[in-house]
Amino acid sequence: MNSPTLDKEIALRIGLAARELPETDIPRLLRVLDDALGLPPNKQQLNGLTVKALKAAADGEFADLDNGMVKAALACLKGEVPEFSEPLPEVVPYAEAEMPNSIRVACASNRGNLLDGHFGSCRRFLIFQVSATERRLIDIREIGGVAPGEDKNLHRVAQIADCQILFVASIGGTPAAKVIRAGIHPVKKPQAGPAEAEIAALQAAIGKSAPPWLAKIMGQSPEQRIRFTPAEIEARA
């Protein structure tokens, strides 16, 4: 079956919208749009599309998705957001072992310095090195194409294999399991915001008294993870 020809601008809108939805590629979104509007859709049809209609189409293909994600995709379909053309943040040089007691963090991103990407569809990973006293953006890793027959999720895991933490807007159960098996701790951050802000919050947690999960990632021994001295425990009794 031949795919209908799409207007260039509408094709761009659909491509951008697909990036806003977890585990969604363009063919999947086209199937939903075909049921909701018919193909090829025109601008008037897209402007009249609602969150409710998009979530109900194709037997509820997107019914379980967060409304915020669907609204973001709908904004792209209606041409209400610019193309992802924000300038990328500046990378700071880093040499291995230059920051003692630091960890490496990947942030899934589509636009500029935002932590706004879904694991299965983000355009790139922003890679930070973080310690209690310093944080640096040390790399920006674009997601390349996947070879025929290659597992898309494992391809993305390989991009961040040297990281201990992954910040991501959304991630499905199967890819999350693959991330965890690679020794990476996934953390969902569904509200898009500057990656630097999340990294600053993580740095503050390291600097104060890291929570157990973070202390474990940093390689602290069980003894180092004890929160109170014997005297403090006695005082609290």
Steps between C-alpha positions, in 0.01 A plus 500: 500500500649836393522776758314821409711802406525751782544874469858586599397720794247246627759224471733711718223556753434126520869426543526749787180370660627142493803609706267626774342158550683212669586198288335662198640516150344672199321188366331446839380861514380482140286197585331699776454805279357283224231375737436845649505711183587290197820536299645727393373748761480868415572799723132569565445143621806513724392833647168344600654191660458467878684309769190288558470408131870420468492274806186321381621430147624160383326315785664722759859461377602802710233463770748423777735790423526799730280790382799735513688287248199485267450877528865557408461275196177672405674839516755369251226367271332840502825682424498683833862425586812584300725234355753368751764758406607643837879532530671222690678578827878526506701189587776543761822298451544211739774244557425167665550499879523879497207528744551259793189343657283603206231321303393521136142589412314485167204729430266412213446814293336627182543876527801703604580450866162353593440168674196427284571174320338159515750216503375336181475818292733769637742663255802502729642443848662784695779346709597660831779423746386587851669513839413672827707803399476517121284415201588507132327424173771280351335361187197518270422167335273505198293187442612348174309268274433140596630224274242258355414239760671691782311547827411870519499504878836326535642744245397786727626324812840466332508878455495549878674182617759703697232683702363410843174699483252576221256790528217458251151643444357153452615144447308177446534188710698295248761767420524588871592139576775515238631826647507349848674184377774728364558632853327834437239641740207657303319796656179635344461877475170548311495880521735645239753744638866598477729200544738722694235553770459125555876454507533783755239330721689170470824676592335646810389151602857376463632794695267466797448136578429278204184287528570124516434436129738779400763400756494148357548634146795706622660184633479582869533205736212412733698655786532826306125507443418506874319826559566549875794450734443285814479820706233643269304176514514505882387862504203412280396204720 
